[in-house]
């Protein structure tokens, strides 16, 4: 049994995922007119208010997922995160398929993130 002061491997996985989702929420708001806005504009979106709304809704979802994993971890939030990540990955692929080739792993990083969520889901099922 791990000691309370030492995080478990699963705790480290969860903490990493919390960081990803919370950081993504913050960066999305700070860069409201940045890369995401440019991507949507290149995809044919022309209404700046609609673009901002979509980005802010996405940031809100990221915030809810990050806080949910931090404050109420469990199968429900992990499933929600997998579903949202899957939807966003499909949407991004439709909008800009070349994101799979981005050297910083814009979309490819979602594969290991999904694997981490899957591990957490499996372990929650066992407990």
Secondary structure, DSSP 4 states (H G I P E B T S, - for coil): ---TTS--HHHHHHHHHHHHHHHHHHHHHHTTTSHHHHHHHHTT---HHHHHHHHHHHHHHHHHHHHHHHHS-SHHHHHHHHHHHHHHHHHHHHH-GGGGG-TT-TTTHHHHHHHHHHHHHHHHHH-
